Amino acid sequence: MPSTCRFPIPTLRLAGRWLALLLVSVPVIALAQTTPAVSTIVAFSSSQPNSAPVRGPDGALYGTTSVASSVTGGLIYRAEVDGSAIVTLHQLTINEGYSPVGGLILGSDSRLYGTTSIGALTEANTAGTVYRMQPDGTGFTILHRFQTYSAANAAGSAVNADGANPETELVEGNDGLLYGITRAGGANGTGVIFKISKEGTGFTVLHTFGPITSAVNVTPVLNADGIGSASPLVAGADDYFYGTATNGGPSGNGTVFRVRFDGTGFEVLHAFTALVESESSTLPTNEDGATPIAGLTDGQDGRLYGVTNLGGEFGNGTVYAIDPVSGVFSVLHDFDGFKGARSTGELLLAQDGKLYGTTATGGTNAGGTVTTAGTIYSIARDGTGFTSLLSLDGSDGSTPTGRLLQLNDTTFVGVAQGGGRCSQGTLFQFSLTGAEVKGITNCGQRRNSGSGSMAPGLLLLLATLGLVRRTRTN
């Protein structure tokens, strides 16, 4: 007969209590590890970010901020992803350009490329620039200065030959050339699509957006193909660029369009419909959304995905998909305010196959009250599973914009145009597991409340620029 080992009763009771405690604590530990969190990498002071950063060849974050002063027209920065350091790589002088609201791209030659919305302040009616620089801050070069303007269209936008006020990121084509879009300028003052080599040669206008067709002082402003694009182009595998125009089109609420790499075959794929007053909403509504400030995202499934800033069932914007072959347009989600409203940033196709994005306002606090600092959300490409992952409270930023940047399977980086400890916006980390960083939050002071240190160049920033491309609607 096998022997039996017996434990004393007190020992069994003690073991039972430990087991019960362990079982109770397991869900708590899991919850702590899986609750999303946002934390500050950099709290900007006297300087405001307007577009998402790009990751450099060294793994650091590179971006731009805008200021308005007699000393500098903005800066280009480099920040460590853990918030341990930030340096100013270049401060734009009054001769170089103002308001680099469009952000940066990393070219195939490992150089950074960007635009400024305004040219040199030493000349009247300047219309912006295209520039490049090395990631170490050297070699800043103006590749193109958009022509000054002396006339305006019926809506008051600049008219010139080559475009004005580029306010979005460039994109590199498979031919190695840079492609971009301007908010205004061109023969009709409604913007242009252009290309230029990385050496600054061969600047060409590929498409000039059409003239205004509505009467003077009528709102919204109408034309055939769109007005005032403030979003980057996306290159398709079919040799087309796809993009959105914030305003204009037959209803004045914007368009989705495409154009071949050589500028031919321009086509409006979708014109957003007119807004109407609604009995169920305090905001005007429609079926498909309106004012697509953000650009498109290639879903790698044959469809393109985007968001609108207004319209939809509740008037707070939509998430949509469009098939560029069939032209079928589908609304995937209508923002209701409680889980976000008025998105201004492009969607990110994440490693898990979902789309991640931000809204500029909306959200709820712990008590269930609607807030206004914005949200971070995810949604499946078929429109199911919409989840408001986090509502910002302003402490680590408010009014997020631009496309999120994914660092690994659970960690993202984004920018907020407001809030943060210094009230001028933040570069933030968003973690699905609740991980946080202690970044630079000293607001330009010598001592930092976080773990990093502020670079001396950043202390020279003076005042916030009022021109913000992501919140502009003509």
For each residue, the residues with C-beta under 8 A, 3 or more apart:
1:
2:
3:
4:
5:
6:
7: 11 12 15
8: 11 12
9: 12 13
10: 13 14
11: 7 8 14 15
12: 7 8 9 15 16
13: 9 10 16 17
14: 10 11 17 18
15: 7 11 12 18 19
16: 12 13 19 20
17: 13 14 20 21
18: 14 15 21 22
19: 15 16 22 23
20: 16 17 23 24
21: 17 18 24 25
22: 18 19 25 26
23: 19 20 26
24: 20 21 27 28
25: 21 22 28 29
26: 22 23 29 30
27: 24 30 31
28: 24 25 31 32
29: 25 26 32 33
30: 26 27 33 34
31: 27 28 34 35
32: 28 29 35 434
33: 29 30 433 434
34: 30 31 432 433 434
35: 31 32 434
36: 376 389 390 430 431 432 433 434
37: 390 430 431 434 435 436
38: 376 390 392 396 397 428 429 430 431
39: 396 428 429 431 436 437 438 439
40: 43 83 396 397 420 421 426 427 428 429 437 439 440 441 450
41: 61 79 81 82 83 413 426 427 428 429 437 439 440
42: 77 79 83 86 426 427 439 440 441 452
43: 40 420 421 422 424 426 439 440 441 442 443
44: 47 48 49 65 420 422 424 425 426 427
45: 422 424 443 444 458 461
46: 67 422 424 444 461 462 463 464
47: 44 65 66 67 75 424 458 461 464
48: 44 65 66 67 417 424 425 464 465 468
49: 44 63 64 65 415 416 417 425 426 427
50: 64 65 66 101 103 401 402 415 417 468 469 470
51: 63 64 101 102 103 168 169 401 402 415 469 470
52: 63 103 345 401 402 403 404 405 413 414 415
53: 61 62 63 79 103 104 405 413 415 427
54: 61 62 63 103 104 105 106 112 405
55: 59 60 61 62 106 405 407
56: 59 60 61 62 78 106 112 135
57: 106 110 135
58: 135
59: 55 56 81
60: 55 56 78 79 80 81
61: 41 53 54 55 56 78 79 80 81 405 413 427
62: 53 54 55 56 76 77 78 79 89 104 106 112 135
63: 49 51 52 53 54 76 77 79 103 104 415 427
64: 49 50 51 74 75 76 77 100 101 102 103 104 114
65: 44 47 48 49 50 74 75 77 100 461
66: 47 48 50 73 74 98 99 100 101 464 465 467 468
67: 46 47 48 72 73 74 75 461 462 463 464 465
68: 73 98 99 462 463 464 465 466 467
69: 72 73 461 462 463
70: 94
71: 91 94 460 462
72: 67 69 75 91 92 93 94 460 461 462
73: 66 67 68 69 92 93 94 96 97 98 99 100 116 118 121
74: 64 65 66 67 91 92 97 98 99 100 116 465
75: 47 64 65 67 72 88 89 90 91 92 100 457 458 461
76: 62 63 64 88 89 90 92 100 104 112 114 133 137
77: 42 62 63 64 65 86 87 88 89 458
78: 56 60 61 62 86 87 89 135 137
79: 41 42 53 60 61 62 63 83 85 86 87 427
80: 60 61 83 84 85 86 452
81: 41 59 60 61 407 413 429 437
82: 41 437 439
83: 40 41 42 79 80 429 437 438 439 440 450 451 452
84: 80 439 451 452
85: 79 80 440 452 453 455
86: 42 77 78 79 80 440 452 454 455 458
87: 77 78 79 137 455 457 458
88: 75 76 77 91 455 457 458 460
89: 62 75 76 77 78 133 135 136 137
90: 75 76 133 137 140
91: 71 72 74 75 88 457 460
92: 72 73 74 75 76 96 97 98 100 116
93: 72 73 96
94: 70 71 72 73 98 120 121 122
95: 120 121 122
96: 73 92 93 116 120 129 131 140 142
97: 73 74 92 100 116 118 119 120 126 128 129 131 142
98: 66 68 73 74 92 94 116 117 118 119 121 465
99: 66 68 73 74 116 117 118 167 465 467
100: 64 65 66 73 74 75 76 92 97 103 114 115 116 117
101: 50 51 64 66 117 167 467 468 469 470
102: 51 64 114 115 116 117 166 167 168 169 170 469
103: 50 51 52 53 54 63 64 100 114 168 169 402
104: 53 54 62 63 64 76 112 113 114 169
105: 54 112 113 114 169 170 171 172
106: 54 55 56 57 62 110 111 112 135
107: 110 111 112 113 132 172 178 198
108: 172 176
109: 198
110: 57 106 107 135
111: 106 107 132 133 134 135 139 198
112: 54 56 62 76 104 105 106 107 132 133 134 135
113: 104 105 107 130 131 132 143 170 172 178 198
114: 64 76 100 102 103 104 105 130 131 132 169 170
115: 100 102 128 129 130 131 166 167 168 170 180
116: 73 74 92 96 97 98 99 100 102 119 128 129 131 166
117: 98 99 100 101 102 128 165 166 167 183 467 469
118: 73 97 98 99 121 126 127 128 165 467
119: 97 98 116 123 126 127 128 129 145 146 148
120: 94 95 96 97 123 126 145
121: 73 94 95 98 118 126
122: 94 95
123: 119 120 126 148
124: 148
125: 148 149 150 158
126: 97 118 119 120 121 123 145 146 148
127: 118 119 146 147 148 149 158 160 163 164 165 182 184 185
128: 97 115 116 117 118 119 145 146 163 164 165 166 182
129: 96 97 115 116 119 142 143 144 145 146
130: 113 114 115 142 143 144 166 170 178 180 196 200
131: 96 97 113 114 115 116 140 141 142 143
132: 107 111 112 113 114 139 140 141 143 198
133: 76 89 90 111 112 137 138 139 140 141
134: 111 112 137 138 139
135: 56 57 58 62 78 89 106 110 111 112
136: 89
137: 76 78 87 89 90 133 134 140
138: 133 134
139: 111 132 133 134
140: 90 96 131 132 133 137
141: 131 132 133 200
142: 96 97 129 130 131 145 200
143: 113 129 130 131 132 196 198 199 200
144: 129 130 196 200 203
145: 119 120 126 128 129 142
146: 119 126 127 128 129 160 162 163 164 166 182 185
147: 127 160 161 162 164 185
148: 119 123 124 125 126 127 160
149: 125 127 152 158 159 160 164 185
150: 125
151: 158 159 160 189
152: 149 155 156 157 158 159 189
153: 156 157 159 188 189 190 211 212
154: 212 216 221
155: 152 189 212 221 227 474
156: 152 153
157: 152 153 164 183 184 185 189 190 228 474
158: 125 127 149 151 152 164 165 184 185 189
159: 149 151 152 153 185 186 187 188 189
160: 127 146 147 148 149 151 163 164 185 186
161: 147 186 187 205
162: 146 147 185 186 192 194 203 205
163: 127 128 146 160 166 181 182 184 185 186 191 192 194 205
164: 127 128 146 147 149 157 158 160 182 183 184 185 186 189
165: 117 118 127 128 158 182 183 184 185
166: 102 115 116 117 128 130 146 163 180 181 182 183
167: 99 101 102 115 117 182 183 230 469 472
168: 51 102 103 115 180 181 229 230 231 232 295 469
169: 51 102 103 104 105 114 180 232
170: 102 105 113 114 115 130 178 179 180 232
171: 105 178 179 180 232 233 234 235 241
172: 105 107 108 113 176 177 178 179
173: 176 177 178 179 195 235 241 261
174: 235
175: 261
176: 108 172 173 197 198
177: 172 173 195 196 197 198 202
178: 107 113 130 170 171 172 173 195 196 197 198
179: 170 171 172 173 193 194 195 206 233 235 241 261
180: 115 130 166 168 169 170 171 193 194 195 196 233
181: 163 166 168 191 192 193 194 229 231 232 233 243
182: 127 128 146 163 164 165 166 167 185 186 191 192 194 229
183: 117 157 164 165 166 167 191 228 229 230 469 472
184: 127 157 158 163 164 165 189 190 191 228
185: 127 146 147 149 157 158 159 160 162 163 164 165 182 189 191 192
186: 159 160 161 162 163 164 182 189 190 191 192 205 208 209
187: 159 161 208
188: 153 159 208 209 210 211 212 223
189: 151 152 153 155 157 158 159 164 184 185 186 212
190: 153 157 184 186 208 209 210 211 212 223 226 227 228 248
191: 163 181 182 183 184 185 186 209 226 227 228 229 245
192: 162 163 181 182 185 186 205 206 207 208 209
193: 179 180 181 205 206 207 233 241 243 259 263
194: 162 163 179 180 181 182 203 204 205 206
195: 173 177 178 179 180 202 203 204 206 263
196: 130 143 144 177 178 180 200 201 202 203 204
197: 176 177 178 200 201 202
198: 107 109 111 113 132 143 176 177 178
199: 143
200: 130 141 142 143 144 196 197 203
201: 196 197
202: 177 195 196 197
203: 144 162 194 195 196 200
204: 194 195 196 263
205: 161 162 163 186 192 193 194 208 263
206: 179 192 193 194 195 259 262 263
207: 192 193 259 263 266
208: 186 187 188 190 192 205
209: 186 188 190 191 192 223 225 226 227 229 245 248
210: 188 190 213 223 224 225 248
211: 153 188 190 223
212: 153 154 155 188 189 190 221 222 223 227 248
213: 210 222 223 224
214: 218 220 221 222 223 252
215: 218
216: 154
217:
218: 214 215 221 222
219: 252
220: 214 247 248 251 252 253
221: 154 155 212 214 218 227 247 248 252 474
222: 212 213 214 218 248 249 250 251 252
223: 188 190 209 210 211 212 213 214 226 227 248 249
224: 210 213 249 250 268
225: 209 210 245 248 249 255 257 266 268
226: 190 191 209 223 229 244 245 246 247 248 249 254 255 257 268
227: 155 190 191 209 212 221 223 245 246 247 248 249 474
228: 157 183 184 190 191 245 246 247 248 472 473 474
229: 168 181 182 183 191 209 226 243 244 245 246
230: 167 168 183 246 293 469 470 472
231: 168 181 243 244 246 292 293 294 295 296 346
232: 168 169 170 171 181 243 295 346
233: 171 179 180 181 193 241 242 243 295
234: 171 241 242 243 295 296 297 298 304
235: 171 173 174 179 240 241 242 261
236: 239 240 241 242 258 298 324
237:
238: 324
239: 236 260 261
240: 235 236 258 259 260 261 265 324
241: 171 173 179 193 233 234 235 236 258 259 260 261
242: 233 234 235 236 256 257 258 269 296 304 324
243: 181 193 229 231 232 233 234 256 257 258 259 295 296
244: 226 229 231 254 255 256 257 292 294 295 296 306
245: 191 209 225 226 227 228 229 248 249 254 255 257 292
246: 226 227 228 229 230 231 254 291 292 293 472 473 474
247: 220 221 226 227 228 252 253 254 291 473 474
248: 190 209 210 212 220 221 222 223 225 226 227 228 245 252 254 255
249: 222 223 224 225 226 227 245 252 253 254 255 268 271 272
250: 222 224 271
251: 220 222 271 272 273 274 275 290
252: 214 219 220 221 222 247 248 249 274
253: 220 247 249 271 272 273 274 275 286 290 291 310 311
254: 226 244 245 246 247 248 249 271 272 290 291 292 308
255: 225 226 244 245 248 249 268 269 270 271 272
256: 242 243 244 268 269 270 292 296 304 306 322 329
257: 225 226 242 243 244 245 266 267 268 269
258: 236 240 241 242 243 265 266 267 269 324
259: 193 206 207 240 241 243 263 264 265 266 267
260: 239 240 241 263 264 265
261: 173 175 179 235 239 240 241
262: 206
263: 193 195 204 205 206 207 259 260 266
264: 259 260
265: 240 258 259 260
266: 207 225 257 258 259 263
267: 257 258 259
268: 224 225 226 249 255 256 257 271
269: 242 255 256 257 258 322 324 327 329
270: 255 256 288 322 327 329
271: 249 250 251 253 254 255 268
272: 249 251 253 254 255 286 288 289 290 291 292 308 311
273: 251 253 286 287 288 290 311
274: 251 252 253 286
275: 251 253 284 285 286 290 310 311 315
276: 284 285 286
277: 284
278: 281 283 284 285 315
279:
280: 285
281: 278 284 285 313 314 315
282: 315
283: 278 310 314 315 316
284: 275 276 277 278 281 310 311 315
285: 275 276 278 280 281 311 312 313 314 315
286: 253 272 273 274 275 276 289 290 311 312
287: 273 312 331
288: 270 272 273 308 311 312 318 320 329 331
289: 272 286 292 307 308 310 311 312 317 318 320 331
290: 251 253 254 272 273 275 286 308 309 310 311
291: 246 247 253 254 272 308 309 310 311 317 473
292: 231 244 245 246 254 256 272 289 295 306 307 308 309
293: 230 231 246 308 309 344 470 471 472 473
294: 231 244 306 307 309 343 344 345 346 347
295: 168 231 232 233 234 243 244 292 306 346
296: 231 234 242 243 244 256 304 305 306 322 346
297: 234 304 305 306 346 347 348 349 355 403
298: 234 236 304 349
299: 302 303 304 305 321 349 355 381
300: 349
301: 381
302: 299 323 325
303: 299 321 322 323 324 381
304: 234 242 256 296 297 298 299 321 322 323 324
305: 296 297 299 319 320 321 322 332 347 349 355 381
306: 244 256 292 294 295 296 297 319 320 321 322 346 347
307: 289 292 294 317 318 319 320 343 344 345 346 347 357
308: 254 272 288 289 290 291 292 293 311 312 317 318 320 343
309: 290 291 292 293 294 317 342 343 344 360 473
310: 253 275 283 284 289 290 291 315 316 317 342
311: 253 272 273 275 284 285 286 288 289 290 291 308 315 317 318
312: 285 286 287 288 289 308 315 316 317 318 331 334 335
313: 281 285 334 336
314: 281 283 285 334 335 336 337 341
315: 275 278 281 282 283 284 285 310 311 312
316: 283 310 312 334 335 336 337 340 341 342 362
317: 289 291 307 308 309 310 311 312 334 335 341 342 343 359
318: 288 289 307 308 311 312 331 332 333 334 335
319: 305 306 307 331 332 333 335 343 347 355 357 379 383 386
320: 288 289 305 306 307 308 329 330 331 332
321: 299 303 304 305 306 329 330 332 381 383
322: 256 269 270 296 303 304 305 306 327 328 329 330
323: 302 303 304 326 327 328 329
324: 236 238 240 242 258 269 303 304 327
325: 302
326: 323
327: 269 270 322 323 324
328: 322 323
329: 256 269 270 288 320 321 322 323
330: 320 321 322 383
331: 287 288 289 312 318 319 320 334
332: 305 318 319 320 321 379 382 383 386
333: 318 319 379 383 386
334: 312 313 314 316 317 318 331
335: 312 314 316 317 318 319 339 340 341 342 343 359 362
336: 313 314 316 339 341
337: 314 316 340 341 362 370
338: 362 363 364 370 388
339: 335 336 362 363 364 375 377 386 388
340: 316 335 337 343 358 359 361 362 363 374 375 377 388
341: 314 316 317 335 336 337 359 360 361 362
342: 309 310 316 317 335 359 360 361 362
343: 294 307 308 309 317 319 335 340 357 358 359 360
344: 293 294 307 309 358 360 401 402 470 471
345: 52 294 307 357 358 360 400 401 402 403 404 414 470
346: 231 232 294 295 296 297 306 307 357 402 403
347: 294 297 305 306 307 319 355 356 357 403
348: 297 355 356 357 403 404 405 406 412
349: 297 298 299 300 305 353 354 355
350: 353 354 355 356 378 406 412
351: 406 409
352: 409
353: 349 350 380 381
354: 349 350 378 379 380 381 385
355: 297 299 305 319 347 348 349 350 378 379 380 381
356: 347 348 350 376 377 378 404 406 412
357: 307 319 343 345 346 347 348 376 377 378 379 404
358: 340 343 344 345 374 375 376 377 400 401 402 404 414
359: 317 335 340 341 342 343 362 363 374 375 377 400
360: 309 341 342 343 344 345 374 399 400 401 417 470 471
361: 340 341 342 372 373 374 399
362: 316 335 337 338 339 340 341 342 359 370 371 372 374 375 391
363: 338 339 340 359 370 371 372 373 374 375 388 391 392
364: 338 339 368 369 370 371 388 391
365: 368 369 371 391 393
366:
367:
368: 364 365
369: 364 365
370: 337 338 362 363 364
371: 362 363 364 365 391 392 393
372: 361 362 363 398
373: 361 363 391 392 393 394 397 398 399 419
374: 340 358 359 360 361 362 363 391 392 398 399 400 416
375: 339 340 358 359 362 363 388 389 390 391 392
376: 36 38 356 357 358 388 389 390 392 400 404 412 414 430
377: 339 340 356 357 358 359 386 387 388 389
378: 350 354 355 356 357 385 386 387 389
379: 319 332 333 354 355 357 383 384 385 386 387
380: 353 354 355 383 384 385
381: 299 301 303 305 321 353 354 355
382: 332
383: 319 321 330 332 333 379 380 386
384: 379 380
385: 354 378 379 380
386: 319 332 333 339 377 378 379 383
387: 377 378 379
388: 338 339 340 363 364 375 376 377 391
389: 36 375 376 377 378 430 432
390: 36 37 38 375 376 430
391: 362 363 364 365 371 373 374 375 388
392: 38 363 371 373 374 375 376 396 397 398 400 416 419
393: 365 371 373 396
394: 373 397 398 418 419 420
395: 419 420 421
396: 38 39 40 392 393 416 419 420 426 428
397: 38 40 373 392 394 400 415 416 418 419 420 425 426 428
398: 372 373 374 392 394 416 417 418 419 420
399: 360 361 373 374 416 417 418 419 425 471
400: 345 358 359 360 374 376 392 397 414 415 416 417 428
401: 50 51 52 344 345 358 360 415 416 417 470 471
402: 50 51 52 103 344 345 346 358 414 415 470
403: 52 297 345 346 347 348
404: 52 345 348 356 357 358 376 412 413 414 430
405: 52 53 54 55 61 348 412 413 414
406: 348 350 351 356 411 412 413
407: 55 81 411 412 413
408: 411
409: 351 352
410: 431 432 433 435
411: 406 407 408 429 430 431 432 435
412: 348 350 356 376 404 405 406 407 429 430 431
413: 41 52 53 61 81 404 405 406 407 427 428 429 430
414: 52 345 358 376 400 402 404 405 427 428 430
415: 49 50 51 52 53 63 397 400 401 402 425 426 427 428
416: 49 374 392 396 397 398 399 400 401 419 420 425 426 428
417: 48 49 50 360 398 399 400 401 425 468 470 471
418: 394 397 398 399 423 424 425
419: 373 392 394 395 396 397 398 399 416 423 425 426
420: 40 43 44 394 395 396 397 398 416 423 424 425 426 441
421: 40 43 395 441 443 449
422: 43 44 45 46 441 443 444
423: 418 419 420
424: 43 44 45 46 47 48 418 420 464
425: 44 48 49 397 399 415 416 417 418 419 420
426: 40 41 42 43 44 49 396 397 415 416 419 420
427: 40 41 42 44 49 53 61 63 79 413 414 415 439
428: 38 39 40 41 396 397 400 413 414 415 416
429: 38 39 40 41 81 83 411 412 413 435 436 437 439
430: 36 37 38 376 389 390 404 411 412 413 414
431: 36 37 38 39 410 411 412 434 435 436
432: 34 36 389 410 411
433: 33 34 36 410
434: 32 33 34 35 36 37 431
435: 37 410 411 429 431
436: 37 39 429 431
437: 39 40 41 81 82 83 429
438: 39 83 450 451 452
439: 39 40 41 42 43 82 83 84 427 429 450 451 452
440: 40 41 42 43 83 85 86 448 450 452 453 454
441: 40 42 43 420 421 422 448 449 450
442: 43 445 446 447 448 449 450 454
443: 43 45 421 422
444: 45 46 422 454 458 459 461
445: 442 448 454
446: 442
447: 442
448: 440 441 442 445 451 452 453 454
449: 421 441 442
450: 40 83 438 439 440 441 442
451: 83 84 438 439 448
452: 42 80 83 84 85 86 438 439 440 448
453: 85 440 448
454: 86 440 442 444 445 448 458 459
455: 85 86 87 88 458 459
456: 459 460
457: 75 87 88 91 460
458: 45 47 75 77 86 87 88 444 454 455 461
459: 444 454 455 456
460: 71 72 88 91 456 457
461: 45 46 47 65 67 69 72 75 444 458
462: 46 67 68 69 71 72
463: 46 67 68 69
464: 46 47 48 66 67 68 424
465: 48 66 67 68 74 98 99 468
466: 68
467: 66 68 99 101 117 118 472
468: 48 50 66 101 417 465 471 472
469: 50 51 101 102 117 167 168 183 230 472
470: 50 51 101 230 293 344 345 360 401 402 417
471: 293 344 360 399 401 417 468
472: 167 183 228 230 246 293 467 468 469
473: 228 246 247 291 293 309
474: 155 157 221 227 228 246 247
